[in-house]
Amino acid sequence: MSNTTQPGLNSNLVNYKYWIGLGSFLKFGSKRLSSLLNLNPDVEFWYNKAEVNDFVKANIPLNIAEEFLLHKSKINLDNLINKYCENNIEVLTIFDETYPQELKKINNPPIILYYRGQLTVDYFKNQNCIAVVGSRKITYYGKESTVAIVTNLVSRNYIIVSGLALGVDTIAHATAIDQKGLTVAVLGHGLDLVYPEQNKQLVIDILNSGGVLMSEYPVGTQPLRPNFPYRNRIIAGLSKAVVITEAAEDSGSLITAEYARKQNKTVYMVPGNINSSTSKGCNTWIKNGCKIVTSPDDIEPESQSVSKKTSIGESHKNIRHAYLQKNQNPILKQILKCLSKEPRHIDEIIQQTNLPASEVISSLTLLEINSVVVNTGGMCWVLSKPP
């Protein structure tokens, strides 16, 4: 591991261990870390010297500040660093030269990224990235489409980005490796784990082929369901475009597409049989104006106008006001009543609403896509600011 420089914030070298220390506290998501660094760019200060009042001055809620200090008192930083070394995990911050420039452009980029692999300064400079994602329940048609598209993209020197899930993601990574290309897997858990377990060999193959595993979650973070929709903004953020080869109406890959749309990225969908449930998501997006892929050569993000957003469903203008003033969905309304400008942990929301965890997670994701709520990191949620 190497020291981290902070251009624009601190010209001095900052030891990576303090980034590890701050990052180990899950409730310090990217927005809260930004608040700390904006007030004082000295990472060592925030980990070693800051008191409750210092955190409060940086707009960190009092209870969160107290929780962090308690958390810090219970961990051994040297032992934590050893876990990163034992698992060959490196630490990258948004201030490093190696940090992907494309990712810096998105709303709420991760301040800290953890990675495995040979990530050089030129890794993301020499080749553009395209995300290829889709359904876990892949059909033969979806597999053929994914292989054809990835093979074509690798021949044009694109890095293939995906999420290591079963189905389309697995085929996308494996095909990139077979074609002697590079692939990046963005994970929703700590890099000391492999999830799903069936992809242990694929992880080895990705690393042996020069690929990279990447996550914003520290070691020990389990593959919890709320993590995956949130990590999808990184998959989209790394990429010039997002291609979905097969997706049902409720596919998580459509969350990646929605993030890409909000990031002004081109979204491509492969059309499918109108009677196939695994293609309904793609077909719906195409019907609403998304780019259609009938040949791998259709994917040319450089020539597309990425400033034009695809309109999927109703306009998002004043959507928060509409939800708060009048909403016919009792579950969404119930969840919104739990939220305010102060972050609420998902466990609190589940307890207060007495709703199943899966229902709360899917509802929060829907509300986030519609700009009604914001995930502040660490599975905490707030109402978005009024439009």
Secondary structure, DSSP 8 states (H G I E B T S, - for coil): ---EEETTTEEEEE-HHHHHHHHTSTT--HHHHHHHHHH---HHIIIII--HHHHHHTT--HHHHHHHHHHHHH--HHHHHHHHHHTT-EEEETTSTTS-HHHHTSSS--SEEEEES---TTHHHHS-EEEEE--SS--HHHHHHHHHHHHHHHHTT-EEEE---TTHHHHHHHHHHHTT--EEEE-SS-TTS-SSGGGHHHHHHHHHTT-EEEESS-TT----TTHHHHHHHHHHHH-SEEEES---TT-THHHHHHHHHHTT-EEEE----TT-GGGHHHHHHHHTT-EE-SSGGG--GGGS-TTS----SS--TTHHHHHHH----HHHHHHHHH--SS-EEHHHHHHHHT--HHHHHHHHHHHHHTTSEEEEETTEEEE----
